[in-house]
Amino acid sequence: MNLLTALRYLDQHTNLEATAGRAEGLSLERMERLVSVLGDPQQAYPVIHITGTNGKGSTARMVTELLAATGLSVGTYTSPHLEAINERIARNGEPISDDELGAAIGAVAAVEDIAGITPSYFEILTAAAFSWFAEVAVDVAVVEVGMLGRYDATNVADGVVAVLTNVGRDHTDGSGSWREAIAREKVGIVKPGATFVCGETSPELEAILADTPAAKTWWRGRDFDCDQHLLALGGRSVTLRTPNGVIDDIHLPLHGAHQTDNAAIALAAAEAFFDRGLDEHVAREGFAKVTVPGRFEVVHREPTVILDAAHNLDGAAASAVTLRDEFTLHGTLVLVVGFLEGRDPGEMLDAFDARDAGFVIACTPDSPRAIRAPEVAAAASRLGIVAESVSSVEEALARALGLAGHDDCILVTGSLYVVGPARTYLRTQADAE
């Protein structure tokens, strides 16, 4: 298949990312049958498996760079994508090419009938990633869970290292013992004999998180942590501790104190994989190369434009703290926001400290689950914020750029379906100049 044909094939299958449909009768049986007829490619290399409510994508990128800095060939599978689907499957940080992605998806399509199942959109991409990693003979694969863990399609792989970044409120109504329920599902990726790197520190969840078949568990705050972090040009200077020792003076070129937690988790995961400490020069080299597009990414100056896909309450709160702590605003803050169903616009705007903004421009993400822009603008108005609604992301960003002066700051945030198109728009505009 070429990529266009492959994408048409994908679109003929259920895409729970787009619809947020509730899957009934959760099971790995379909995915197990699919990879079985492909020859179980996920067993051809060791896997570092990463789950968590927030930070798993950033952590996956950090782990990838740390492993690549040692000279390994590293496959990385993440989701969802920001601008192009190729981003989800990469080797040493380079996305799979159009031709290779088309061929990988085509290989899955060729065995669908043999498998006797109708896989989902995500199952197809996951199988394609596993197959491609085997074909190009990666030394290790860093695999991000799509949702939760136990019944996620990626869980047909047996991670030699299993990572949990944190447990937060996402894809849940927040009723009952939701934190405990989510924790139980997420630790479902921990397999017998694995090293479990646990970034969640809530004491009330420890009994659940300790009840795994892991050979050993490393706990953030006890066995590993970020012991110190200071603001530095373009990021932070951090001191990281693992069971193997301490590495100081690491430059982490990312904004946000929350990224220092992710860095501690990533270093622990890499050292757990090698079962030894990393050389401090290798660690510094790996972290220095980390980029996380769309996560508090500064993409324009005069006015400053920041892209941050903070799609849940914890992410929104972290975004507000990062903006307050790391940026001196001489002008006005303009928020360009859009949300998907399952979010309360008022709660999200509160978490963003949107009352501190001079203006809110609400837009409608390009998704079947989008909350319409007028509803978000109305929520802002009820909070006493000057707001207007604009239909598309591109129009909203153009409006913000037209309003903002050189000293102002535009924060584009909320859904990935806002941040991705905004990033594409800005890149296209820059290319045209």
N, C-alpha and C positions, 0 to 999 in steps of 0.2 A: 504493500500500500504506500502511496505517497501521503504526505501529511494531511492534505485536504480530505482525501477519502477516509483516512483514519479518524479525523475529527467528526466526519459525518457518521461514521460507525459508532463512535463514542456517544454522540448525541441521540442515538437510537436507544440508549440504555438509561435506566433510572439514575438520576443524579441527585443524591440526597443533600449535597452541598448547596445546590441551587434551590431545592424545595423545602429543605429541613423536614422532610417527611419522617414520621415515626416508624421505624422498622419493627415489625413484629416477628416473634420467633427467632430472636437473635442466635446466630450460629456461625461457626467458621466452616461449615461443611461445604458450601459452594466454593469458597476460596481454596480449600484444601483439594477439592477435585480439580479445580482449574490449574493450580500449580503442579499437581500430580501428573497431569497429562503433558505438562511442559517439562517434566523431568525434575521437579523440585529444585529450581535454580537457586532459591533462597538458602539452600544448604551448601552452596558452592564456596562460601566465604563466611567469615565471622561477621556478626551483626552487633552494633550498638543501638539499642532500641530506646527511644525517648518519648515519654508522655508527660502530660501536665496541662493545667488550664491556661497558663500564660508562660511565655518564655521558651517554649520547646523549639520553635524555629530558630531563634537567636542562639540557643544552646547548640543546636545541630550544626549551625554554621561555625561556631567556635570549635567544637570537637573536630569538625572536618579540617579546619586550618591547622589545628594542633597535630593531627595525625599526618597530614600532608607535609608538615614541616619536618617530620622524621624521615621522609622519603617514600612513604607508602602511597599507593594508588587508592584513592578513597571515593567510593560512590556515596551520593547523598540523595535521599528521597524525602521531600517535604511537601506540604500542602496547606492551604490552597496556593495558587500562584498569584502574583501581583499583576503582571502585564501579559506574559506569554506562558502557555502551558509547559513549554520546554523547561522553564525554571524548576519544575518539580523534580526533575531527574538530572543529576549532574555528576561529573567526575572531576575531582580536584577543583571544584568550584565552577567548572565550565558547563553550562547547560547542554544537554543532548541536542544534536543537530536536527533540523527538520526531517532529513532523510532517515536518520537513525530512529527518530521517534516514530515516524510513519511505519517503518519496518518492524519495530518492537510491538506496536499496537497491532499491526497486521499479523504478527506471529500468534498473538493471543486470539485474534478473530478466527484464525485458521483452525483452532482447536476447540472453539466454543461448542460446536455440535458434538465433537468427540467426548467432551466433558459432560455433556448432557445437562447443562445448566444455562441459565441466562444471567450472566454476571452484571453487577452494577458498574456504573461509570468509574467509581473509585477502585473497585476490584480489578477492572481491566488495566487501569493505569499502574496499580500496585504490581500486578503480575508482569506487566511490560517492564517496569523498573527492575524487578528481580531478575528477569531474563536478560536484560541488557547488561546489568552488572556482571552476570555470569559470562556473557559473551565477551565483554571487554576485559575480563579477568581482574576485577578490582581486588585489592588485598583485604579490604574491609568495607562494609556498608554502614552508613549512619542513617537510620530510618526513623522518621518522625511519625508517630501515631496520628491518624486522621481525627478520630473522636474517641474519648475515653480510653479503652485499652483491650479488655478481655476479648471482645468480639470484633475488634477492629480488623480489617483485612490484613493489615501488616503483621498481625500476631501469629500468622503461620510460620514466621521466622522465629527462631529461638535465639534471643539475644544473649551473648556471653556477658554483656553488661546491660543492665536495665536501669533506666534513669527516670525519676519523677522530679519535675521541677517544682511543682506546687499543686495545691488543691484549692480551687476558687469556684465562684458561682458563674457558671456558663452552661448554656443548653439545659437549664433546669429552672423550675418555677420557684425554687428556694423554700419549698415547704418540707416539713418534717426533718428527718435526719439526713439532709441532702449531702452534707460534707462527708459523712461516713459512707453513704452509698456511692458517691463518686470515688472516694479513696479505694473502696473495695474493687471497683471496676478497673481503676487505673493500675493497681498492683497486679492485675491479671496478666500483665506482660512479663512478670518476673518468673523465669523458668528455673527448674532444678539445676543447681550448680552455678548459677549466674552470680555475679557481683551486683548488688542492688545499691545504686547511688541515689540516696533520698534527700531531695532538697526541701521537702515539706517539714516544717518544724513545730506544728501544732501539737502540744502534749496530748490533747484529746483524741488524736488520730494515731498515736504511736502504736497502740496495741494492734490496730488493723494493719498498719504499715510494716509491723514486725512479723506478721503472720504470713510469711512467704516461703517458698522452697529455695530461696537464695542460699548459696554457700556462705556468703558474708554480706553484711549490710554496712554501708558507710553513711553516717548521719551528718547532715549539715548542722553546724553549731558545735558538734563534738569532734567528729573525725576530720572534717574539712570545713573551710569557710573562707570568706573574704575578711581578713583581720583589720584591714585599713584601706580606705580609698579617699583620694584627694582630687579635687578638680584640677584638670590639666588642659592644655590647649587641644581642643577637638575631642575631649573625652575625659578619662580619669586615669590616675596613677594608682595601681592597686597592689596590695600584698595578699597573696593567696597561700593558704595552708592546706595540706593534705596529709594523710597518714605517712607520707614519705618525706615530709619536710616543708619548708617555707621558701617561697620565691617572692622577692620583693621587687619594687620598681618596674612593674609590668605596665606598659602603656596600653590601655584599652580604648580604642578609638570610637567609642560609642557614647551617646548621651543617656543619662539616667542612672540613678543609684541602683535601680533594680537590675541593671545589666551586670553589676558587680557580683550579685548573687548567681546569675547565670554563668559568669566566668568561673566562679569557684566550682560550680557543678560540672562545667565542661572540663576543667583541669582534672578534677577527680575522676571523671568518666574515662578520660584518656589514660590516666595512670592506672586505673583499674583494668583497662584493656591490656596494657603492657605488663601489668603486675609489677610495676617498678615506677620510680619517680622519673619525670621528664627532665632532661638537661635544661637548666634555666635559660640558656640562650635559645634553645629550640622553642621553649614555651613563649618567650618574648617575641620571637619571630612569628610564631603562629598567631598570637593575639594581635600583633601589629597589622596583620593582613585582613582582619575580620571586617566585613561590611554586612549590614543588614538593611537592605533597601526597604523603605516604607515604614521603618521603625525609628521614630524621631530623627528622620533624615532631613538635613538642611539642604535644600535643592536650589535656592535662589537667594540673592542678596539685593537689598535696596529696591523693594522691601524684602525682608527676610521671609522666606516661605519654608515651612516645615511640614513634612508629611509624616503622620503617625497613625498607623492602623490600630487604634485603641478601640476595640470593638465590644468590650464588656466593662463592667463597673471597675474592676481592679485595674484594667489597662487605662481607663480614663483617669482614675485617681493618680496613677503613676505618671501619666502624661502631664497632668496639672503640676505635680511636684517638680518634675524635670524642667518645665518651662519657668517655674518660679525660682528654682535654685540655680539654674545654669545660664539663664539669659536675662540680660538687663534690657528692659523695654523702655526706650526713650519715647516711643510713639504709642499708637493704639493697637490693641490686639483685635484682629478680625478672625472669627471662627467660620470655617466652611465645613459643615457637618451633614452627615446622612447616616441613617441607621436602618437595620433590618428588623423584622418582626421578632418578638421575644425580648426586645429592649423597651424600657419605659423612657421616652425621650426626656422627660423632666428629670428623672433620676440620673440619666447619663449627662445631661447638661450641668446638673449640680456637681457631679463627680469631676467634670472638666473645669469647675470654678468659672463657669461661663458668665456669671454676673460681673466678673472682672473684665470681660471683653467689651469693646466699644460697639461691636456689631456682630450679629450672627447671620450668616447666609445659609439657609437650609436647602439641600438639594435631594433629589430622589435617586438613590442608587439604581443601577441597571440590574435588577434582580426581581424575580417573582415574589420575593419576601420583603421587598422594600416598604418602609414606612413612607408615606407620601410627604413631600416637602412641606406643604401647608400645615400638616399636623405637627411637625417638628417646630416650625416657626411659631405656631400657636402656643406650644409648650414653653418656648423661650419667652414669648410675650407675657405669659402668666407668671414667669419668674422676674418680670420687670426688665427684660433685656430687649433692646431694639433689634428687631429681626425682620427678615423678609424671606420669601421662598422663591427659588428658581428651579426650573424643571430638571435640568441636566447638570452633571458634575462640571462639564466643560464651561457651561454658561455661568455657573456659580463661581468658578475660579476666575474666569475673565472679569466678572463683576467685582470680585474682591481685589484683583490687580488694578482695576480701574479706580477703585475707591482709595486704595492704600497709598500713602506717601512713602518716601525713602526710609523714614525712621520707623515705619509701622511693621507689624509682624502678622503674617497670615498662617494660621494653623489649620491644615486640612486633615480631618480626622473622622473617626467613626469606622464605618464598614470598609473592608478591603475593596468593595465595589465602588467606593468613593476614592480611596487613596490610589488604587491602580490606574484608573482612567486619568486622574489628576497628574500622575507621574508621566503618563504617556503624552498628555496634552502639553505639559511643560517641556518635555524633551522635543516634541515636534515643533513647538514654537521656537525653541533655541536653535534647532537645525535650520529653520526657515530664515533666521536672522543673518 
